């Protein structure tokens, strides 16, 4: 795992990765350590040995505009990506990035940071911690010895295999609900203000999430879809005007009561938007 504190003012990949210095004929890596991290992962792709999963955490991800410094990695959000990074280094011009590398970013929503653009939102799953209970007690059972722990290491390839969807097909009622949500947002009606297009990439991500996690949620049939909509669709709900507020209200009518988390987040967007001159947004 690599932890990178994002600095304000990053404008290109050279801030997070580094650059090739033609004067010294060498690659000057950034102080973030990402170049060395990716170099190690590149060497693992050439080996037949199993490697561990890799996570890169970008702390304060939107302190600088992510599309600027993170642009070489955005293309990796697509499964069809070749996962190749061009370094400019003559000795190692390309770095092959294994599928078991995952990027996580922590963000805040205030005037000191950059707003996530539709391009970034389309490639991200946003998990909100606004409702985290401060008085929530965490109890850990003490372990007397490491010998008492039943821990089995998992390889990066196994990690990907476990979380790979077996099918993108949804149960009929779940599929119908997802289509209603998408159609309500896409519908071109002046009385509902500007429409919101949910991309094929988003739809595919929601279907994949449901395929992998639906068996984990046994309390509610709509729980997996509830979490998926909160992560992939709710962050897209940004717009202005009373008519757009009507679209959001129409959306609340087609969402099943079982999707409690989606209803709660949508109600918050509507209520705050009505109080702020009909300016609606997930990040407001």
DARAUR-V632105 format. One record per residue. N is the residue number from 1. RES is the residue in one letter. SS is DSSP state (A for helix, B for strand, O for the rest). PSI is psi in radians with two decimals (NA if undefined). Layout:
n-><N;N>
res-><RES;RES>
ss-><SS;SS>
psi-><PSI;PSI>
This chain:
n-><1;2;3;4;5;6;7;8;9;10;11;12;13;14;15;16;17;18;19;20;21;22;23;24;25;26;27;28;29;30;31;32;33;34;35;36;37;38;39;40;41;42;43;44;45;46;47;48;49;50;51;52;53;54;55;56;57;58;59;60;61;62;63;64;65;66;67;68;69;70;71;72;73;74;75;76;77;78;79;80;81;82;83;84;85;86;87;88;89;90;91;92;93;94;95;96;97;98;99;100;101;102;103;104;105;106;107;108;109;110;111;112;113;114;115;116;117;118;119;120;121;122;123;124;125;126;127;128;129;130;131;132;133;134;135;136;137;138;139;140;141;142;143;144;145;146;147;148;149;150;151;152;153;154;155;156;157;158;159;160;161;162;163;164;165;166;167;168;169;170;171;172;173;174;175;176;177;178;179;180;181;182;183;184;185;186;187;188;189;190;191;192;193;194;195;196;197;198;199;200;201;202;203;204;205;206;207;208;209;210;211;212;213;214;215;216;217;218;219;220;221;222;223;224;225;226;227;228;229;230;231;232;233;234;235;236;237;238;239;240;241;242;243;244;245;246;247;248;249;250;251;252;253;254;255;256;257;258;259;260;261;262;263;264;265;266;267;268;269;270;271;272;273;274;275;276;277;278;279;280;281;282;283;284>
res-><X;X;X;X;X;X;X;X;X;X;X;X;X;X;X;X;X;X;X;X;X;X;X;X;X;X;X;X;X;X;X;X;X;X;X;X;X;X;X;X;X;X;X;X;X;X;X;X;X;X;X;X;X;X;X;X;X;X;X;X;X;X;X;X;X;X;X;X;X;X;X;X;X;X;X;X;X;X;X;X;X;X;X;X;X;X;X;X;X;X;X;X;X;X;X;X;X;X;X;X;X;X;X;X;X;X;X;X;X;X;X;X;X;X;X;X;X;X;X;X;X;X;X;X;X;X;X;X;X;X;X;X;X;X;X;X;X;X;X;X;X;X;X;X;X;X;X;X;X;X;X;X;X;X;X;X;X;X;X;X;X;X;X;X;X;X;X;X;X;X;X;X;X;X;X;X;X;X;X;X;X;X;X;X;X;X;X;X;X;X;X;X;X;X;X;X;X;X;X;X;X;X;X;X;X;X;X;X;X;X;X;X;X;X;X;X;X;X;X;X;X;X;X;X;X;X;X;X;X;X;X;X;X;X;X;X;X;X;X;X;X;X;X;X;X;X;X;X;X;X;X;X;X;X;X;X;X;X;X;X;X;X;X;X;X;X;X;X;X;X;X;X;X;X;X;X;X;X;X;X;X;X;X;X>
ss-><O;B;B;B;B;O;O;O;O;O;O;O;A;A;A;A;O;B;B;B;B;O;O;O;O;B;B;B;B;O;O;O;O;A;A;A;A;A;A;A;A;A;A;A;A;O;O;O;O;O;O;B;O;B;B;B;B;B;B;O;O;O;O;O;O;A;A;A;A;O;A;A;A;A;A;A;A;O;O;O;O;O;O;B;B;B;O;O;O;O;O;O;O;B;B;B;O;O;O;O;B;B;B;B;B;O;O;O;O;O;O;O;O;O;O;O;O;A;A;A;A;O;O;O;O;O;O;O;O;O;O;O;O;O;O;O;O;O;O;O;O;O;O;O;O;A;A;A;O;O;O;O;O;O;B;A;A;A;A;A;A;A;O;O;O;O;O;O;O;O;O;A;A;A;A;A;A;A;A;A;A;A;A;A;A;A;O;O;O;A;A;A;O;O;O;O;O;O;O;A;A;A;A;A;A;A;A;A;A;A;A;A;A;A;A;A;O;O;O;O;O;O;A;A;A;A;A;A;A;A;A;A;O;A;A;A;O;O;B;B;O;A;A;A;A;A;A;A;A;A;A;A;A;A;O;O;O;O;O;A;A;A;A;A;A;A;A;A;A;A;A;A;A;A;A;O;O;O;B;B;O;O;O;O>
psi-><2.41;2.23;2.13;1.97;2.04;2.36;2.65;2.40;0.04;2.29;-0.23;3.05;-0.35;-0.41;-0.55;-0.43;-0.84;-3.01;2.76;2.15;1.88;-0.40;-0.73;-0.07;0.78;2.83;2.17;1.81;2.64;2.76;-0.13;-0.43;0.06;-0.64;-0.80;-0.65;-0.84;-0.57;-0.71;-0.75;-0.63;-0.73;-0.54;-0.57;-0.39;-0.07;2.67;-0.15;2.59;2.36;2.85;2.72;2.67;2.38;2.30;2.05;2.07;1.78;2.32;0.95;-0.66;0.42;-0.57;2.82;1.99;-0.63;-0.38;-1.00;-0.31;0.12;-0.65;-0.32;-0.20;-0.60;-0.39;-0.16;-0.29;2.34;-0.45;-0.06;2.49;-0.17;0.90;2.26;2.25;2.15;-0.50;-0.16;2.15;-0.51;-0.57;1.35;-0.38;2.54;2.17;2.18;2.11;2.76;-0.35;0.16;2.25;2.41;2.28;2.54;2.39;2.38;2.75;2.77;1.62;-3.08;-0.16;-0.07;3.00;2.42;2.52;2.23;2.84;-0.61;-0.75;-0.73;-0.59;-0.36;0.20;2.68;2.08;2.11;2.05;2.39;0.36;-0.52;0.32;2.29;2.05;-0.47;0.28;2.20;2.31;2.14;2.16;2.27;2.22;2.50;2.13;-0.61;2.64;-0.40;-0.36;-0.23;2.29;1.46;2.25;2.16;2.56;2.40;2.83;-0.71;-0.65;-0.64;-0.79;-0.70;-0.72;-0.68;0.35;2.19;2.45;-0.43;2.64;0.12;2.47;2.65;2.67;-0.78;-0.61;-0.75;-0.72;-0.73;-0.75;-0.73;-0.68;-0.72;-0.83;-0.76;-0.64;-0.65;-0.59;-0.39;2.22;1.60;2.11;-0.59;-0.18;0.20;-2.83;2.49;2.88;2.15;2.19;2.02;2.85;-0.60;-0.73;-0.78;-0.73;-0.70;-0.69;-0.76;-0.72;-0.74;-0.77;-0.70;-0.70;-0.65;-0.24;-0.58;-0.26;-0.43;1.80;-0.21;-0.54;2.37;-0.49;0.12;-0.79;-0.76;-0.63;-0.88;-0.71;-0.74;-0.71;-0.63;-0.55;-0.47;-0.77;-0.73;-0.25;-0.17;1.38;2.19;3.08;2.68;2.72;-0.61;-0.64;-0.60;-0.62;-0.61;-0.72;-0.65;-0.71;-0.65;-0.69;-0.46;-0.49;-0.12;2.19;2.62;-0.47;-0.36;1.20;-0.70;-0.71;-0.77;-0.73;-0.78;-0.68;-0.72;-0.67;-0.76;-0.75;-0.81;-0.81;-0.66;-0.70;-0.48;-0.20;0.92;0.73;0.72;1.92;2.46;2.55;-0.58;0.28;NA>
